[in-house]
Amino acid sequence: MLLELLRSLSLEDWEKQTVSPKWKVKDVAAHLLDTALRGISIARDGYSLLAPNIDSLAALAAYIDRLNEEGVKVYRRLSPEVLISLMETACKQLAEYHGGRDPFAQAPYGVSWAGEEKSANWFDTAREYTERWHHQQQIRLAVCCHGTGLAAILTRELYYPVLDCFMRALPFTYRNVFAPAGTVVRITVSGECGGSWYLYREEASWVLTENERGRVAAEAIILQEIAWRIFTKGIDPATARSQCKITGDAALALPVLGMVSIVSA
């Protein structure tokens, strides 16, 4: 679907601005190519250049941002035709790599935005899927009036797994939010692609659960159309807050609107 989308773009479409302030459509496509090639090189082939000393999440985000910027500069120089051709090859190899892994073995690196230093392969694959889904949706949003189909990947089959993966950042997002043990916060994404997720406060931490496990003290209801943008820094907080419904203790519900389920400074 990504390749079909890119092939449908006019030269003017490639230069349209996306919801990412720094990136136009071609920049996002260049980023998707760069990360696919980088993922194959590092994870599949075990090849990587020496990284700087990374001693914090902020340092990791800054390092990833630098790599992303460098990759975009290189690959946005290519013609759309060459970029698409390379994308086809890279995406095929990336999919084959992820499909051939033991899902429960340890991934090369943890999913940092969920607070994990070590993660299973299935979570790393899910993270990769959310990365590629949301960047494709950024392109669709930017060119939606040109027949490329904004809603094409906004289906339950393709979008619900993105949301379910994003929500695994909730306990880490709430790590500094205090509440008595037994407190429950419900996060609901409205629409046919959405659902409800529950945060349960244990004695010393929050855990993500599949049911309420007690009285719900607060709830945030988020439209499915903006949920992915909230968790990928694609909408400003004030606009997001104006379109969400908060019930109960707002101090417990509002932190979800600041949740970031990508690596970004």
Secondary structure, DSSP 8 states (H G I E B T S, - for coil): -HHHHHHT--HHHHT-B-SSTT-BHHHHHHHHHHHHHHHIIIIIT----------SHHHHHHHHHHHHHHHHHHHTTS-HHHHHHHHHHHHHHHHHHHHTS-TTSB-SS--GGGT-SS-BHHHHHHHHHHHHHHHHHHHHHHTGGGTS-GGGG-SHHHHHHHHHHHGGGHHHHTTT----TT-EEEEEEESTT-EEEEEEE-SS-EEEESS-SS-EEEEEEEEHHHHHHHTTT-S-HHHHHHTSEEEE-HHHHGGGGG---S---
